[in-house]
């Protein structure tokens, strides 16, 4: 069941990542880096569970692997 903490945590995480990505890199990889950073802060604040960070790190690792494989 989704609670208010989940909605606030996901909103903060995605909103801040979108804003910083817009002002800096404007790339998918940059967005996921910022998303991972803000996910850690939201977990630290107690708004989201820890498994979301692990899932976010897996997605970020996969995207970086794909990007490195394309560059070679």
C-alpha positions as a Markdown table, in Angstrom:
| # | Residue | x | y | z |
|---|---|---|---|---|
| 1 | Unk | 0.0 | 0.0 | 0.0 |
| 2 | Unk | 1.4 | 3.4 | -1.0 |
| 3 | Unk | 1.5 | 5.8 | 1.9 |
| 4 | Unk | 2.1 | 9.5 | 2.1 |
| 5 | Unk | 5.8 | 9.0 | 2.7 |
| 6 | Unk | 6.2 | 7.1 | -0.6 |
| 7 | Unk | 4.5 | 9.9 | -2.5 |
| 8 | Unk | 6.5 | 12.7 | -0.9 |
| 9 | Unk | 9.8 | 10.7 | -1.2 |
| 10 | Unk | 9.3 | 9.8 | -4.9 |
| 11 | Unk | 8.2 | 13.3 | -5.7 |
| 12 | Unk | 11.2 | 14.9 | -4.0 |
| 13 | Unk | 13.6 | 12.3 | -5.5 |
| 14 | Unk | 12.3 | 12.7 | -9.1 |
| 15 | Unk | 11.7 | 16.4 | -8.9 |
| 16 | Unk | 15.1 | 17.4 | -7.6 |
| 17 | Unk | 16.8 | 15.0 | -10.1 |
| 18 | Unk | 14.9 | 16.5 | -13.0 |
| 19 | Unk | 15.8 | 20.0 | -11.9 |
| 20 | Unk | 19.5 | 19.4 | -11.4 |
| 21 | Unk | 19.7 | 17.3 | -14.6 |
| 22 | Unk | 18.1 | 20.2 | -16.5 |
| 23 | Unk | 20.6 | 22.7 | -15.2 |
| 24 | Unk | 23.7 | 20.5 | -15.6 |
| 25 | Unk | 24.1 | 17.5 | -17.9 |
| 26 | Unk | 20.8 | 17.0 | -19.7 |
| 27 | Unk | 21.4 | 13.3 | -20.3 |
| 28 | Unk | 19.8 | 10.1 | -19.2 |
| 29 | Unk | 22.9 | 9.0 | -17.4 |
| 30 | Unk | 23.1 | 12.3 | -15.5 |
| 31 | Unk | 19.5 | 12.0 | -14.5 |
| 32 | Unk | 20.0 | 8.5 | -13.1 |
| 33 | Unk | 23.1 | 9.6 | -11.2 |
| 34 | Unk | 21.1 | 12.5 | -9.6 |
| 35 | Unk | 18.2 | 10.1 | -9.0 |
| 36 | Unk | 20.5 | 7.7 | -7.1 |
| 37 | Unk | 22.0 | 10.5 | -5.0 |
| 38 | Unk | 18.6 | 11.9 | -4.1 |
| 39 | Unk | 17.2 | 8.4 | -3.5 |
| 40 | Unk | 19.9 | 7.9 | -0.8 |
| 41 | Unk | 18.9 | 11.2 | 0.9 |
| 42 | Unk | 15.2 | 10.2 | 0.8 |
| 43 | Unk | 16.1 | 6.9 | 2.3 |
| 44 | Unk | 18.2 | 8.6 | 5.0 |
| 45 | Unk | 15.2 | 10.8 | 5.8 |
| 46 | Unk | 13.0 | 7.7 | 6.2 |
| 47 | Unk | 10.6 | 8.3 | 3.4 |
| 48 | Unk | 11.5 | 5.3 | 1.2 |
| 49 | Unk | 12.7 | 1.7 | 2.0 |
| 50 | Unk | 16.3 | 0.6 | 1.3 |
| 51 | Unk | 15.4 | -1.7 | -1.6 |
| 52 | Unk | 14.7 | 1.3 | -3.8 |
| 53 | Unk | 18.3 | 2.3 | -3.6 |
| 54 | Unk | 19.5 | -1.1 | -4.5 |
| 55 | Unk | 17.1 | -1.2 | -7.5 |
| 56 | Unk | 18.3 | 2.3 | -8.5 |
| 57 | Unk | 21.9 | 1.2 | -8.3 |
| 58 | Unk | 21.2 | -1.8 | -10.5 |
| 59 | Unk | 19.5 | 0.3 | -13.1 |
| 60 | Unk | 22.3 | 2.9 | -13.1 |
| 61 | Unk | 25.0 | 0.1 | -13.4 |
| 62 | Unk | 23.1 | -1.4 | -16.3 |
| 63 | Unk | 22.8 | 1.9 | -18.1 |
| 64 | Unk | 26.5 | 2.7 | -17.7 |
| 65 | Unk | 27.4 | -0.8 | -18.9 |
| 66 | Unk | 25.2 | -0.3 | -22.0 |
| 67 | Unk | 26.8 | 3.1 | -22.7 |
| 68 | Unk | 30.3 | 1.8 | -22.3 |
| 69 | Unk | 29.5 | -1.1 | -24.6 |
| 70 | Unk | 28.2 | 1.2 | -27.3 |
| 71 | Unk | 31.2 | 3.5 | -27.1 |
| 72 | Unk | 33.6 | 0.6 | -27.8 |
